[in-house]
Amino acid sequence: MTEASSPDGEEFGDARLIRLLEESREATAEQLQKKILDTVGSFCGGNWQDDATLIAIAVE
């Protein structure tokens, strides 16, 4: 996820992912997965240049 690039070549990066996770602390694992995929997908304009792996686990 962090290596996804915007149309101008900027990577999504660790800082954006961490900020997104901090903003979504109350989300369920399913909600968090959707939020991350939607946000990163929008960032890269839907142009996934590589494979993407995302695992979201809920711990109670």
PDB file with SEQRES, HELIX, SHEET and CRYST1 records, atoms N, CA, C and O in Angstrom:
SEQRES   1 A   60  MET THR GLU ALA SER SER PRO ASP GLY GLU GLU PHE GLY          
SEQRES   2 A   60  ASP ALA ARG LEU ILE ARG LEU LEU GLU GLU SER ARG GLU          
SEQRES   3 A   60  ALA THR ALA GLU GLN LEU GLN LYS LYS ILE LEU ASP THR          
SEQRES   4 A   60  VAL GLY SER PHE CYS GLY GLY ASN TRP GLN ASP ASP ALA          
SEQRES   5 A   60  THR LEU ILE ALA ILE ALA VAL GLU                              
HELIX    1 AA1 GLY A   13  GLU A   23  1                                  11    
HELIX    2 AA2 ALA A   29  PHE A   43  1                                  15    
CRYST1    1.000    1.000    1.000  90.00  90.00  90.00 P 1           1          
ATOM      1  N   MET A   1       0.803  -1.183   0.000  1.00  0.00           N  
ATOM      2  CA  MET A   1       0.000   0.000   0.000  1.00  0.00           C  
ATOM      3  C   MET A   1       0.858   1.264   0.000  1.00  0.00           C  
ATOM      4  O   MET A   1       0.545   2.231  -0.694  1.00  0.00           O  
ATOM      5  N   THR A   2       1.915   1.253   0.762  1.00  0.00           N  
ATOM      6  CA  THR A   2       2.719   2.465   0.902  1.00  0.00           C  
ATOM      7  C   THR A   2       3.463   2.826  -0.373  1.00  0.00           C  
ATOM      8  O   THR A   2       3.870   3.976  -0.543  1.00  0.00           O  
ATOM      9  N   GLU A   3       3.648   1.863  -1.273  1.00  0.00           N  
ATOM     10  CA  GLU A   3       4.376   2.130  -2.511  1.00  0.00           C  
ATOM     11  C   GLU A   3       3.473   2.541  -3.669  1.00  0.00           C  
ATOM     12  O   GLU A   3       3.963   2.809  -4.765  1.00  0.00           O  
ATOM     13  N   ALA A   4       2.161   2.594  -3.441  1.00  0.00           N  
ATOM     14  CA  ALA A   4       1.245   3.047  -4.490  1.00  0.00           C  
ATOM     15  C   ALA A   4       1.586   4.493  -4.838  1.00  0.00           C  
ATOM     16  O   ALA A   4       1.832   5.311  -3.951  1.00  0.00           O  
ATOM     17  N   SER A   5       1.599   4.802  -6.133  1.00  0.00           N  
ATOM     18  CA  SER A   5       2.024   6.128  -6.580  1.00  0.00           C  
ATOM     19  C   SER A   5       0.878   6.925  -7.179  1.00  0.00           C  
ATOM     20  O   SER A   5       0.008   6.383  -7.862  1.00  0.00           O  
ATOM     21  N   SER A   6       0.897   8.210  -6.909  1.00  0.00           N  
ATOM     22  CA  SER A   6      -0.055   9.135  -7.524  1.00  0.00           C  
ATOM     23  C   SER A   6       0.319   9.296  -8.996  1.00  0.00           C  
ATOM     24  O   SER A   6       1.404   8.879  -9.404  1.00  0.00           O  
ATOM     25  N   PRO A   7      -0.562   9.895  -9.798  1.00  0.00           N  
ATOM     26  CA  PRO A   7      -0.237  10.105 -11.213  1.00  0.00           C  
ATOM     27  C   PRO A   7       1.058  10.897 -11.438  1.00  0.00           C  
ATOM     28  O   PRO A   7       1.702  10.743 -12.476  1.00  0.00           O  
ATOM     29  N   ASP A   8       1.441  11.740 -10.477  1.00  0.00           N  
ATOM     30  CA  ASP A   8       2.686  12.508 -10.640  1.00  0.00           C  
ATOM     31  C   ASP A   8       3.903  11.805 -10.037  1.00  0.00           C  
ATOM     32  O   ASP A   8       4.986  12.386  -9.975  1.00  0.00           O  
ATOM     33  N   GLY A   9       3.727  10.545  -9.589  1.00  0.00           N  
ATOM     34  CA  GLY A   9       4.857   9.744  -9.123  1.00  0.00           C  
ATOM     35  C   GLY A   9       5.136   9.764  -7.637  1.00  0.00           C  
ATOM     36  O   GLY A   9       6.080   9.119  -7.182  1.00  0.00           O  
ATOM     37  N   GLU A  10       4.336  10.490  -6.865  1.00  0.00           N  
ATOM     38  CA  GLU A  10       4.540  10.542  -5.412  1.00  0.00           C  
ATOM     39  C   GLU A  10       3.990   9.267  -4.773  1.00  0.00           C  
ATOM     40  O   GLU A  10       2.877   8.845  -5.089  1.00  0.00           O  
ATOM     41  N   GLU A  11       4.770   8.648  -3.871  1.00  0.00           N  
ATOM     42  CA  GLU A  11       4.309   7.438  -3.183  1.00  0.00           C  
ATOM     43  C   GLU A  11       3.349   7.780  -2.047  1.00  0.00           C  
ATOM     44  O   GLU A  11       3.457   8.840  -1.431  1.00  0.00           O  
ATOM     45  N   PHE A  12       2.406   6.869  -1.775  1.00  0.00           N  
ATOM     46  CA  PHE A  12       1.465   7.058  -0.676  1.00  0.00           C  
ATOM     47  C   PHE A  12       2.237   7.173   0.632  1.00  0.00           C  
ATOM     48  O   PHE A  12       1.974   8.076   1.426  1.00  0.00           O  
ATOM     49  N   GLY A  13       3.170   6.285   0.860  1.00  0.00           N  
ATOM     50  CA  GLY A  13       4.101   6.385   1.980  1.00  0.00           C  
ATOM     51  C   GLY A  13       3.577   5.959   3.338  1.00  0.00           C  
ATOM     52  O   GLY A  13       2.374   5.821   3.556  1.00  0.00           O  
ATOM     53  N   ASP A  14       4.519   5.757   4.240  1.00  0.00           N  
ATOM     54  CA  ASP A  14       4.206   5.317   5.600  1.00  0.00           C  
ATOM     55  C   ASP A  14       3.430   6.371   6.382  1.00  0.00           C  
ATOM     56  O   ASP A  14       2.486   6.034   7.097  1.00  0.00           O  
ATOM     57  N   ALA A  15       3.809   7.636   6.259  1.00  0.00           N  
ATOM     58  CA  ALA A  15       3.183   8.698   7.048  1.00  0.00           C  
ATOM     59  C   ALA A  15       1.686   8.798   6.741  1.00  0.00           C  
ATOM     60  O   ALA A  15       0.877   8.951   7.656  1.00  0.00           O  
ATOM     61  N   ARG A  16       1.318   8.712   5.475  1.00  0.00           N  
ATOM     62  CA  ARG A  16      -0.111   8.782   5.119  1.00  0.00           C  
ATOM     63  C   ARG A  16      -0.864   7.572   5.663  1.00  0.00           C  
ATOM     64  O   ARG A  16      -1.983   7.701   6.159  1.00  0.00           O  
ATOM     65  N   LEU A  17      -0.244   6.393   5.569  1.00  0.00           N  
ATOM     66  CA  LEU A  17      -0.898   5.190   6.080  1.00  0.00           C  
ATOM     67  C   LEU A  17      -1.076   5.275   7.588  1.00  0.00           C  
ATOM     68  O   LEU A  17      -2.146   4.944   8.099  1.00  0.00           O  
ATOM     69  N   ILE A  18      -0.071   5.704   8.297  1.00  0.00           N  
ATOM     70  CA  ILE A  18      -0.161   5.834   9.756  1.00  0.00           C  
ATOM     71  C   ILE A  18      -1.249   6.841  10.140  1.00  0.00           C  
ATOM     72  O   ILE A  18      -2.037   6.590  11.052  1.00  0.00           O  
ATOM     73  N   ARG A  19      -1.289   7.977   9.444  1.00  0.00           N  
ATOM     74  CA  ARG A  19      -2.316   8.979   9.724  1.00  0.00           C  
ATOM     75  C   ARG A  19      -3.716   8.401   9.487  1.00  0.00           C  
ATOM     76  O   ARG A  19      -4.627   8.636  10.281  1.00  0.00           O  
ATOM     77  N   LEU A  20      -3.884   7.652   8.406  1.00  0.00           N  
ATOM     78  CA  LEU A  20      -5.160   7.020   8.102  1.00  0.00           C  
ATOM     79  C   LEU A  20      -5.550   6.027   9.193  1.00  0.00           C  
ATOM     80  O   LEU A  20      -6.712   5.967   9.593  1.00  0.00           O  
ATOM     81  N   LEU A  21      -4.589   5.252   9.671  1.00  0.00           N  
ATOM     82  CA  LEU A  21      -4.857   4.291  10.744  1.00  0.00           C  
ATOM     83  C   LEU A  21      -5.242   4.999  12.037  1.00  0.00           C  
ATOM     84  O   LEU A  21      -6.160   4.569  12.735  1.00  0.00           O  
ATOM     85  N   GLU A  22      -4.552   6.069  12.351  1.00  0.00           N  
ATOM     86  CA  GLU A  22      -4.864   6.833  13.567  1.00  0.00           C  
ATOM     87  C   GLU A  22      -6.268   7.435  13.489  1.00  0.00           C  
ATOM     88  O   GLU A  22      -6.986   7.470  14.488  1.00  0.00           O  
ATOM     89  N   GLU A  23      -6.656   7.903  12.318  1.00  0.00           N  
ATOM     90  CA  GLU A  23      -7.985   8.501  12.131  1.00  0.00           C  
ATOM     91  C   GLU A  23      -9.089   7.448  12.154  1.00  0.00           C  
ATOM     92  O   GLU A  23     -10.262   7.790  12.307  1.00  0.00           O  
ATOM     93  N   SER A  24      -8.737   6.191  12.007  1.00  0.00           N  
ATOM     94  CA  SER A  24      -9.733   5.119  11.879  1.00  0.00           C  
ATOM     95  C   SER A  24      -9.665   4.131  13.037  1.00  0.00           C  
ATOM     96  O   SER A  24     -10.023   2.964  12.880  1.00  0.00           O  
ATOM     97  N   ARG A  25      -9.216   4.587  14.180  1.00  0.00           N  
ATOM     98  CA  ARG A  25      -9.032   3.685  15.342  1.00  0.00           C  
ATOM     99  C   ARG A  25     -10.286   2.923  15.734  1.00  0.00           C  
ATOM    100  O   ARG A  25     -10.193   1.787  16.198  1.00  0.00           O  
ATOM    101  N   GLU A  26     -11.457   3.524  15.558  1.00  0.00           N  
ATOM    102  CA  GLU A  26     -12.709   2.904  15.994  1.00  0.00           C  
ATOM    103  C   GLU A  26     -13.329   1.993  14.934  1.00  0.00           C  
ATOM    104  O   GLU A  26     -14.361   1.372  15.187  1.00  0.00           O  
ATOM    105  N   ALA A  27     -12.726   1.907  13.772  1.00  0.00           N  
ATOM    106  CA  ALA A  27     -13.281   1.112  12.676  1.00  0.00           C  
ATOM    107  C   ALA A  27     -13.101  -0.383  12.932  1.00  0.00           C  
ATOM    108  O   ALA A  27     -12.153  -0.807  13.592  1.00  0.00           O  
ATOM    109  N   THR A  28     -14.021  -1.160  12.401  1.00  0.00           N  
ATOM    110  CA  THR A  28     -13.859  -2.614  12.438  1.00  0.00           C  
ATOM    111  C   THR A  28     -12.789  -2.989  11.410  1.00  0.00           C  
ATOM    112  O   THR A  28     -12.397  -2.162  10.587  1.00  0.00           O  
ATOM    113  N   ALA A  29     -12.324  -4.224  11.461  1.00  0.00           N  
ATOM    114  CA  ALA A  29     -11.318  -4.674  10.500  1.00  0.00           C  
ATOM    115  C   ALA A  29     -11.852  -4.538   9.075  1.00  0.00           C  
ATOM    116  O   ALA A  29     -11.123  -4.106   8.182  1.00  0.00           O  
ATOM    117  N   GLU A  30     -13.103  -4.897   8.856  1.00  0.00           N  
ATOM    118  CA  GLU A  30     -13.711  -4.788   7.525  1.00  0.00           C  
ATOM    119  C   GLU A  30     -13.812  -3.327   7.075  1.00  0.00           C  
ATOM    120  O   GLU A  30     -13.509  -3.015   5.924  1.00  0.00           O  
ATOM    121  N   GLN A  31     -14.232  -2.442   7.963  1.00  0.00           N  
ATOM    122  CA  GLN A  31     -14.327  -1.016   7.633  1.00  0.00           C  
ATOM    123  C   GLN A  31     -12.943  -0.437   7.344  1.00  0.00           C  
ATOM    124  O   GLN A  31     -12.779   0.358   6.419  1.00  0.00           O  
ATOM    125  N   LEU A  32     -11.968  -0.831   8.126  1.00  0.00           N  
ATOM    126  CA  LEU A  32     -10.606  -0.334   7.944  1.00  0.00           C  
ATOM    127  C   LEU A  32     -10.036  -0.793   6.607  1.00  0.00           C  
ATOM    128  O   LEU A  32      -9.413  -0.008   5.892  1.00  0.00           O  
ATOM    129  N   GLN A  33     -10.247  -2.049   6.272  1.00  0.00           N  
ATOM    130  CA  GLN A  33      -9.775  -2.562   4.995  1.00  0.00           C  
ATOM    131  C   GLN A  33     -10.380  -1.770   3.843  1.00  0.00           C  
ATOM    132  O   GLN A  33      -9.664  -1.367   2.926  1.00  0.00           O  
ATOM    133  N   LYS A  34     -11.682  -1.544   3.879  1.00  0.00           N  
ATOM    134  CA  LYS A  34     -12.348  -0.775   2.820  1.00  0.00           C  
ATOM    135  C   LYS A  34     -11.819   0.648   2.761  1.00  0.00           C  
ATOM    136  O   LYS A  34     -11.562   1.167   1.674  1.00  0.00           O  
ATOM    137  N   LYS A  35     -11.651   1.291   3.922  1.00  0.00           N  
ATOM    138  CA  LYS A  35     -11.157   2.671   3.968  1.00  0.00           C  
ATOM    139  C   LYS A  35      -9.758   2.772   3.350  1.00  0.00           C  
ATOM    140  O   LYS A  35      -9.488   3.679   2.562  1.00  0.00           O  
ATOM    141  N   ILE A  36      -8.881   1.849   3.705  1.00  0.00           N  
ATOM    142  CA  ILE A  36      -7.517   1.872   3.172  1.00  0.00           C  
ATOM    143  C   ILE A  36      -7.529   1.651   1.661  1.00  0.00           C  
ATOM    144  O   ILE A  36      -6.889   2.399   0.923  1.00  0.00           O  
ATOM    145  N   LEU A  37      -8.247   0.637   1.199  1.00  0.00           N  
ATOM    146  CA  LEU A  37      -8.300   0.365  -0.235  1.00  0.00           C  
ATOM    147  C   LEU A  37      -8.900   1.530  -1.012  1.00  0.00           C  
ATOM    148  O   LEU A  37      -8.400   1.885  -2.079  1.00  0.00           O  
ATOM    149  N   ASP A  38      -9.968   2.131  -0.485  1.00  0.00           N  
ATOM    150  CA  ASP A  38     -10.588   3.279  -1.146  1.00  0.00           C  
ATOM    151  C   ASP A  38      -9.650   4.476  -1.186  1.00  0.00           C  
ATOM    152  O   ASP A  38      -9.516   5.133  -2.218  1.00  0.00           O  
ATOM    153  N   THR A  39      -8.995   4.760  -0.050  1.00  0.00           N  
ATOM    154  CA  THR A  39      -8.119   5.927   0.038  1.00  0.00           C  
ATOM    155  C   THR A  39      -6.892   5.780  -0.853  1.00  0.00           C  
ATOM    156  O   THR A  39      -6.543   6.698  -1.595  1.00  0.00           O  
ATOM    157  N   VAL A  40      -6.245   4.632  -0.778  1.00  0.00           N  
ATOM    158  CA  VAL A  40      -5.048   4.408  -1.601  1.00  0.00           C  
ATOM    159  C   VAL A  40      -5.443   4.330  -3.077  1.00  0.00           C  
ATOM    160  O   VAL A  40      -4.720   4.835  -3.936  1.00  0.00           O  
ATOM    161  N   GLY A  41      -6.576   3.705  -3.378  1.00  0.00           N  
ATOM    162  CA  GLY A  41      -7.051   3.631  -4.750  1.00  0.00           C  
ATOM    163  C   GLY A  41      -7.314   5.009  -5.343  1.00  0.00           C  
ATOM    164  O   GLY A  41      -6.983   5.265  -6.501  1.00  0.00           O  
ATOM    165  N   SER A  42      -7.904   5.890  -4.554  1.00  0.00           N  
ATOM    166  CA  SER A  42      -8.125   7.267  -5.001  1.00  0.00           C  
ATOM    167  C   SER A  42      -6.805   7.997  -5.197  1.00  0.00           C  
ATOM    168  O   SER A  42      -6.637   8.743  -6.162  1.00  0.00           O  
ATOM    169  N   PHE A  43      -5.870   7.780  -4.278  1.00  0.00           N  
ATOM    170  CA  PHE A  43      -4.563   8.437  -4.347  1.00  0.00           C  
ATOM    171  C   PHE A  43      -3.839   8.083  -5.642  1.00  0.00           C  
ATOM    172  O   PHE A  43      -3.249   8.950  -6.287  1.00  0.00           O  
ATOM    173  N   CYS A  44      -3.888   6.811  -6.017  1.00  0.00           N  
ATOM    174  CA  CYS A  44      -3.158   6.373  -7.215  1.00  0.00           C  
ATOM    175  C   CYS A  44      -4.023   6.439  -8.476  1.00  0.00           C  
ATOM    176  O   CYS A  44      -3.623   5.963  -9.538  1.00  0.00           O  
ATOM    177  N   GLY A  45      -5.210   7.033  -8.346  1.00  0.00           N  
ATOM    178  CA  GLY A  45      -6.075   7.170  -9.517  1.00  0.00           C  
ATOM    179  C   GLY A  45      -6.577   5.837 -10.042  1.00  0.00           C  
ATOM    180  O   GLY A  45      -6.913   5.721 -11.221  1.00  0.00           O  
ATOM    181  N   GLY A  46      -6.630   4.823  -9.174  1.00  0.00           N  
ATOM    182  CA  GLY A  46      -7.077   3.496  -9.580  1.00  0.00           C  
ATOM    183  C   GLY A  46      -6.059   2.743 -10.421  1.00  0.00           C  
ATOM    184  O   GLY A  46      -6.351   1.669 -10.946  1.00  0.00           O  
ATOM    185  N   ASN A  47      -4.880   3.302 -10.546  1.00  0.00           N  
ATOM    186  CA  ASN A  47      -3.827   2.684 -11.357  1.00  0.00           C  
ATOM    187  C   ASN A  47      -2.852   1.947 -10.439  1.00  0.00           C  
ATOM    188  O   ASN A  47      -1.807   2.480 -10.068  1.00  0.00           O  
ATOM    189  N   TRP A  48      -3.209   0.720 -10.081  1.00  0.00           N  
ATOM    190  CA  TRP A  48      -2.347  -0.093  -9.229  1.00  0.00           C  
ATOM    191  C   TRP A  48      -1.225  -0.632 -10.103  1.00  0.00           C  
ATOM    192  O   TRP A  48      -1.475  -1.442 -10.996  1.00  0.00           O  
ATOM    193  N   GLN A  49       0.002  -0.200  -9.862  1.00  0.00           N  
ATOM    194  CA  GLN A  49       1.128  -0.586 -10.709  1.00  0.00           C  
ATOM    195  C   GLN A  49       1.752  -1.913 -10.284  1.00  0.00           C  
ATOM    196  O   GLN A  49       2.583  -2.466 -11.003  1.00  0.00           O  
ATOM    197  N   ASP A  50       1.367  -2.409  -9.153  1.00  0.00           N  
ATOM    198  CA  ASP A  50       1.936  -3.640  -8.626  1.00  0.00           C  
ATOM    199  C   ASP A  50       0.822  -4.356  -7.881  1.00  0.00           C  
ATOM    200  O   ASP A  50      -0.288  -3.836  -7.762  1.00  0.00           O  
ATOM    201  N   ASP A  51       1.117  -5.542  -7.382  1.00  0.00           N  
ATOM    202  CA  ASP A  51       0.133  -6.218  -6.560  1.00  0.00           C  
ATOM    203  C   ASP A  51       0.014  -5.505  -5.221  1.00  0.00           C  
ATOM    204  O   ASP A  51       0.919  -4.782  -4.806  1.00  0.00           O  
ATOM    205  N   ALA A  52      -1.112  -5.717  -4.553  1.00  0.00           N  
ATOM    206  CA  ALA A  52      -1.344  -5.079  -3.253  1.00  0.00           C  
ATOM    207  C   ALA A  52      -1.782  -6.158  -2.267  1.00  0.00           C  
ATOM    208  O   ALA A  52      -2.634  -6.992  -2.575  1.00  0.00           O  
ATOM    209  N   THR A  53      -1.194  -6.125  -1.095  1.00  0.00           N  
ATOM    210  CA  THR A  53      -1.561  -7.053  -0.036  1.00  0.00           C  
ATOM    211  C   THR A  53      -1.991  -6.251   1.176  1.00  0.00           C  
ATOM    212  O   THR A  53      -1.285  -5.343   1.614  1.00  0.00           O  
ATOM    213  N   LEU A  54      -3.146  -6.589   1.712  1.00  0.00           N  
ATOM    214  CA  LEU A  54      -3.658  -5.903   2.888  1.00  0.00           C  
ATOM    215  C   LEU A  54      -4.340  -6.926   3.784  1.00  0.00           C  
ATOM    216  O   LEU A  54      -5.245  -7.641   3.353  1.00  0.00           O  
ATOM    217  N   ILE A  55      -3.900  -6.987   5.022  1.00  0.00           N  
ATOM    218  CA  ILE A  55      -4.514  -7.861   6.018  1.00  0.00           C  
ATOM    219  C   ILE A  55      -4.949  -6.983   7.177  1.00  0.00           C  
ATOM    220  O   ILE A  55      -4.132  -6.272   7.763  1.00  0.00           O  
ATOM    221  N   ALA A  56      -6.225  -7.029   7.508  1.00  0.00           N  
ATOM    222  CA  ALA A  56      -6.751  -6.273   8.635  1.00  0.00           C  
ATOM    223  C   ALA A  56      -7.279  -7.276   9.661  1.00  0.00           C  
ATOM    224  O   ALA A  56      -8.096  -8.136   9.333  1.00  0.00           O  
ATOM    225  N   ILE A  57      -6.810  -7.161  10.896  1.00  0.00           N  
ATOM    226  CA  ILE A  57      -7.173  -8.101  11.947  1.00  0.00           C  
ATOM    227  C   ILE A  57      -7.766  -7.327  13.112  1.00  0.00           C  
ATOM    228  O   ILE A  57      -7.190  -6.338  13.567  1.00  0.00           O  
ATOM    229  N   ALA A  58      -8.904  -7.772  13.586  1.00  0.00           N  
ATOM    230  CA  ALA A  58      -9.525  -7.140  14.756  1.00  0.00           C  
ATOM    231  C   ALA A  58      -9.071  -7.889  16.006  1.00  0.00           C  
ATOM    232  O   ALA A  58      -9.121  -9.118  16.060  1.00  0.00           O  
ATOM    233  N   VAL A  59      -8.633  -7.140  16.999  1.00  0.00           N  
ATOM    234  CA  VAL A  59      -8.229  -7.703  18.270  1.00  0.00           C  
ATOM    235  C   VAL A  59      -9.122  -7.103  19.342  1.00  0.00           C  
ATOM    236  O   VAL A  59      -9.193  -5.885  19.503  1.00  0.00           O  
ATOM    237  N   GLU A  60      -9.794  -7.965  20.063  1.00  0.00           N  
ATOM    238  CA  GLU A  60     -10.705  -7.482  21.107  1.00  0.00           C  
ATOM    239  C   GLU A  60     -10.186  -7.836  22.467  1.00  0.00           C  
ATOM    240  O   GLU A  60     -10.818  -7.511  23.472  1.00  0.00           O  
TER     241      GLU A  60                                                      
END                                                                             
